[in-house]
Amino acid sequence: MNSKKNAPADALDTFARFLQDRGLRMTRDRRAIIRQVFEVHAHFTMDDLFIALRLKGERLSKTTLYRNLPLLVESGLIRRVPGESSDGRFEHVLGHPHHDHLICLECGREIEFSCTDLETAQDNICRRYGFHPVWHRLGIWGYCRRCRARRSVKPKER
C-alpha cells in the first residue's frame, strides 16, 4: 500500500498513466488539481476545491473541475462520499485504507470507520450470489452521540 507521504507523487504518476492510456495529456491544471486534492485530508466539494485552487492563484475554471473530477474517480484516485449534497463530496483514497461513513443528520458530522466483520459479511454475500464486486460505498445516516444527547432534553418528535 502507498504511504500518505508519497500520495501526491504517486497520484500524479497514476493519473498520468491513466490519462495516457486514454490518449489524454497531463496538463498544468490537472497537476494543480491533483496536488490540491492530495494536500487536503478531508472530504471536499467541487466548490471547496475551486476556492482552494483560486486562493493559491490557479486560474482554472469550474468547467475544468467538472471535466476532471469524473476522470479522477474513474482512475480510482478519489471517490464520491455518501451524502445528501447535490454537488457531491469527494475524498482521496490513495494511501488510505478502505473505510465507510456514519453521517449525522443533525450536525452533518461524518465519522469514518472500518469493520473487518462488515467487510467479511459483504464478501460472503457477493460469493453467495456469484457477484464480482468492483467497489462499494457505505453510509449510515442517524444521530451522533452529541446530537442524541442534545435531542434527549428536547420534547419527543412524532
N, C-alpha and C positions, 0 to 999 in steps of 0.2 A: 504494500500500500504506500502511496506517496505521502510524504510528510507535509504538514502545513507550511513549513518554512519554504519548501520548493514549489508550493502550489502555483504561484503566479507564473514561474518559468515553465513548469510542467504544463500548465493550462495553455500558455502561448504555443508551445510545441504541439500539443494535442490538437488545438484548434487549427493551427497552420496545416497539419496533415489532413484533418477533416475537410478543410476548405479546398486543399489541393486535389483531394480525391473527387471533389465535385466541380473542378475546373474554376474555382473561385480564388481570389487573392487575399492575402493578409494585408489589410490596409492600415494606415495610421489610426483611423477611427476605431477599427476593430481592436488594435493593440491597446488603445486607451480604454475601451470598454472592458476588455479582459483584466487589465491592471486594476481598474476601479472595482470590478466585481470581486476580485480576489483580495483586495485590500480591506474590504468590509467583512466582518464575521457575524453578520446579522441578516435577517430577511430584508428584502428590499423590493420596492415597486419600481416600475419604469420611471415614474416621476422622481423618486429618490435618486436613481442612477443619473438621470438627466441633470438634476440640480447639482449633484456632487461633481459631475464632469464639467459643468459650466463654471462652478466655483474654482475649479483647477485651471480654467482658461481654455478648455476644449470648446471648439465651435461646431460640434456636430449637432444634427437636427434630431428631433423626436422620431422622424421617419427613419433615420439611420438606426435608432434603437429598435423601433418596431420591426425592422427587417432583420436585425441581427440577433435579438433575444431568442426567436424561434430556432435559429441556427445553433446557438449555444445550448439550448435544450436538446435539440436533436443530436448534438455532439456528445451529450452526456456530462457536460461540464457544470450545468446548472439544472435545477428542476423547479417546477411550479410548486408552491407550498399550498396545501389545502387552506381554503379560507373563503370569506364572503366578498372580498374585494373584486369589483368588476374589472379592474385594471390588471389584477393578478399580482401575486407576491412570489418572489423567487429566492433561492438560496444556492450558493455554490456547493457542489458535492465532492469535488476533487480534494482528497486529503481528509475527508470527513467520513466517519463510519455511517452506515445506514441508520436512520432514526425515524421516528414518527412524531406526531404532534398532538398535544392536548390544547384546545383553544377555548379561552374563557369568553362566554357570550356577553358578559357584563363589561369587563375592563379591556378585553382584547389580548390579554396576556397569552403568550404561546410558550408552552413547556415542551421541550424536546425530550424524548425518552427512547430507550432501546429495550427490547424484551426478547430474549432468546426463545422463551416458551411461545410467544406470539409468532415469531418467525418460523419456528418448527411447525406450529399448527398450520400456518399458511402453506408451507412446503408440503405437508401431508395432504391438505385439501387439493392442492394442484396435482399431486401424484394420483390421488383417488380418482380425479376426473380426467386424467391424461392431459392436463393442461401445462403448457410450457410458459412460465412467467418470464417476462422481459423486465418489467419494473412494476412497482406499486407505490402508492402513497396512502397513508392513513392519517386521518384527522378525527379526533373525538372532541365534539363540542359539548360544553357544560359550564360549570361554575367553579372557579379556582377556590382554594381554601380561604383566601382573604375575602373574596366577594360573598362566599357562602356565610362567613362569619357576620358580615355586614347585613346580609339578607335575613339572617335569623332574628334580628331585632326589629325588622320591618313587619307590617301585617302580612299574613299569608296571601299569596296570589292564587286566584281561582278563575 
